[in-house]
Amino acid sequence: MLVISNDEYNAVEEPAIWALAVVRKVPHRNHLAVRLGPGAPLSGAYVRLHNVVQILDRSALRDNHGYVSHATMNAAEDAVREFLDLP
């Protein structure tokens, strides 16, 4: 999972955390996905943009594998903006 809510939001215990699914295999060509860059902890994997999940139980998040690179985060943000037709 790639957590997409910001640190200030995550610091508050009550709200759920929003995340995108990260998959190792090449997604189907119809899937909206961004490949994780070489600076990311799971480089070569993909962030599936159409797999948004809400994590209600924060204790379910047990392992932190690190942070994605700025290039990967920017690519994911650009793809989400394009998908949602946002400026």
C-alpha positions in Angstrom: 0.0 0.0 0.0 1.1 3.5 -0.8 -0.3 5.8 1.8 -1.5 9.0 0.1 -2.9 11.0 3.0 -0.5 13.6 4.4 1.4 13.6 7.7 -0.8 16.1 9.4 -3.9 14.1 8.5 -2.2 10.8 9.6 -1.2 12.4 12.9 -4.9 12.6 13.9 -6.1 9.2 15.2 -9.8 9.4 14.2 -9.8 9.6 10.4 -9.1 6.6 8.2 -6.0 6.5 6.1 -6.3 6.5 2.4 -3.9 4.4 0.3 -3.3 3.1 -3.2 -2.5 -0.6 -4.0 1.1 -1.5 -5.0 1.5 -4.6 -7.1 4.6 -6.4 -8.3 3.2 -7.8 -11.6 2.8 -5.7 -14.7 -0.8 -4.5 -14.6 -3.3 -5.2 -17.4 -3.0 -2.7 -20.2 -6.3 -1.2 -19.3 -5.3 -0.5 -15.7 -4.1 2.9 -14.7 -0.7 2.4 -13.1 2.6 4.2 -12.4 5.8 2.3 -12.2 7.8 2.8 -9.0 11.1 4.5 -9.8 14.6 3.3 -8.8 14.6 5.4 -5.7 11.5 3.7 -4.3 11.8 0.8 -1.8 9.9 -1.6 -4.1 11.4 -0.4 -7.4 9.9 -2.1 -10.4 6.5 -2.5 -8.8 3.4 -0.5 -9.8 1.0 1.8 -8.1 -2.5 1.0 -9.3 -4.4 4.2 -9.4 -7.8 2.7 -9.6 -7.3 0.7 -6.4 -7.9 3.3 -3.7 -8.5 1.8 -0.3 -9.5 3.2 3.1 -7.7 1.7 6.1 -10.0 2.0 9.1 -7.8 -0.1 11.4 -4.4 1.7 11.7 -3.0 -1.3 13.6 -3.3 -3.3 10.3 -0.3 -1.3 9.0 2.6 -3.2 10.5 5.6 -2.7 8.3 7.0 0.5 6.8 9.2 -0.2 3.8 10.2 3.4 3.3 9.1 6.3 1.2 8.8 6.5 -2.5 11.0 8.8 -4.5 9.8 12.3 -5.3 9.8 11.3 -9.0 7.5 8.4 -8.3 5.2 10.5 -6.1 5.1 13.3 -8.8 4.3 10.7 -11.5 1.5 9.2 -9.4 0.1 12.6 -8.6 0.2 13.6 -12.3 -1.6 10.4 -13.3 -4.3 10.8 -10.7 -4.8 14.4 -11.8 -5.1 13.3 -15.4 -7.5 10.5 -14.5 -9.7 12.9 -12.5 -9.4 15.6 -15.1 -7.9 18.1 -12.6 -5.6 21.0 -13.4 
